[in-house]
Amino acid sequence: MYPPELVQPMREELTSIGFEEIINSADVESAIQKEGTALVVVNSVCGCAAANARPGAKMSLENDKKPSRLITVFAGVDKEATNTARGFMAPFPPSSPSMALFKNGELVHMLERHHIEGRPAELIAENLKDAFNEHC
């Protein structure tokens, strides 16, 4: 577990742009299974989350079509919520950071760490925008 003061700025990078941070299983289940679309970002303290994932998520919202809900869980901090979110992402193995788009509770698009690490935030944003345009 990381100290709260260490991860707070990383949390705020997403919550300040409209992501709801979820810290327990029941709220994760409810948010994902609601009608509509939900983008779930598994946040992380790693460098690729800072350089690629969070900026890519932010840029993806500069699009006409967007998910109904923006949700984030923090790997290495909110274990219960993260494990529940990852359960919905099966058959993809756990990775962080990662991003998943759900429609009416069904996983319709997934970005694993290997899709994020080493790729520019702009490319991640375009990938997400394509998914939003198709599913939102």
C-alpha positions in Angstrom: 0.0 0.0 0.0 1.2 3.5 -0.9 1.0 6.4 1.5 -2.1 8.5 0.9 -0.1 11.7 0.5 2.0 10.1 -2.3 -1.0 9.0 -4.4 -3.3 12.0 -3.8 -2.0 14.1 -6.8 -2.3 11.0 -9.0 -5.9 10.5 -7.9 -6.7 14.1 -8.4 -5.4 14.0 -12.0 -8.4 11.9 -12.9 -11.0 13.1 -10.3 -10.4 16.7 -11.3 -11.6 16.0 -14.8 -14.8 14.1 -13.8 -13.7 10.6 -12.9 -15.4 9.1 -9.9 -13.0 7.3 -7.7 -14.4 4.1 -6.3 -12.9 2.3 -3.3 -15.2 -0.6 -2.6 -16.5 -3.7 -4.5 -20.2 -2.9 -4.3 -19.8 0.5 -5.9 -17.6 -0.9 -8.7 -20.2 -3.5 -9.5 -23.0 -1.0 -9.5 -21.2 1.5 -11.7 -20.2 -1.0 -14.3 -23.5 -2.8 -14.5 -25.7 0.3 -14.9 -27.3 0.9 -18.3 -25.1 3.0 -20.5 -21.3 3.1 -20.9 -18.6 3.3 -18.3 -14.9 3.9 -18.8 -12.9 2.3 -16.0 -9.3 3.4 -15.5 -7.1 1.3 -13.3 -4.8 4.0 -12.0 -1.2 3.3 -10.9 1.9 5.0 -9.5 4.1 3.8 -12.4 5.7 6.1 -15.0 3.5 4.9 -17.9 0.4 5.9 -15.9 1.8 9.4 -15.4 3.1 9.9 -18.9 0.6 8.0 -21.0 -2.5 6.6 -19.3 -3.8 9.6 -17.3 -3.0 12.2 -20.0 -4.5 9.8 -22.7 -7.7 9.4 -20.7 -8.0 13.1 -20.3 -7.4 13.8 -24.0 -9.9 11.1 -25.0 -12.7 13.2 -23.4 -12.2 15.9 -26.0 -14.7 14.0 -28.2 -18.3 14.4 -29.1 -19.2 11.0 -27.9 -18.2 10.1 -24.3 -19.0 7.4 -21.8 -22.0 7.9 -19.5 -19.7 7.3 -16.5 -16.0 7.8 -15.8 -14.7 5.6 -13.1 -11.3 5.0 -11.6 -9.8 2.5 -9.1 -6.2 2.7 -7.8 -4.0 -0.4 -8.0 -1.8 -0.9 -5.0 -4.1 1.3 -2.9 -7.8 0.3 -3.2 -7.3 -3.5 -3.4 -11.0 -4.5 -3.1 -12.2 -2.1 -5.7 -9.3 -2.9 -8.1 -9.8 -6.6 -7.8 -13.6 -6.3 -8.5 -13.0 -4.1 -11.5 -10.4 -6.5 -12.8 -12.9 -9.4 -12.4 -15.1 -7.6 -14.9 -12.2 -7.3 -17.3 -11.7 -11.1 -17.6 -10.4 -12.8 -19.7 -7.7 -10.1 -19.7 -5.1 -10.6 -17.0 -4.7 -8.0 -14.3 -2.5 -5.1 -15.4 -2.0 -1.5 -14.3 -2.5 0.9 -15.6 -5.3 -0.4 -17.8 -8.5 1.0 -19.2 -11.8 -0.8 -20.0 -15.0 0.4 -21.7 -18.2 -1.3 -20.6 -21.6 -1.0 -22.3 -24.6 -2.1 -20.2 -22.2 -4.1 -18.0 -20.4 -5.9 -20.9 -16.8 -5.3 -21.7 -16.5 -3.9 -25.2 -13.0 -2.4 -25.3 -9.8 -3.0 -23.4 -6.4 -1.3 -23.2 -3.9 -3.4 -21.2 -0.6 -2.1 -19.8 1.3 -3.3 -22.9 -1.1 -1.1 -25.0 -0.2 1.9 -22.9 3.5 1.5 -21.9 5.8 3.2 -24.4 2.9 4.7 -26.5 2.2 8.4 -26.6 -0.8 9.8 -24.7 -2.2 11.0 -28.1 -2.3 7.5 -29.5 -4.1 6.2 -26.4 -6.6 9.0 -26.6 -7.3 8.2 -30.3 -7.8 4.5 -29.4 -10.3 5.5 -26.7 -12.1 8.0 -29.0 -12.5 5.3 -31.6 -14.1 3.0 -29.0 -16.3 5.9 -27.7 -17.5 6.6 -31.2 -18.4 3.0 -31.8 -20.0 2.2 -28.4 -21.2 5.4 -26.8 
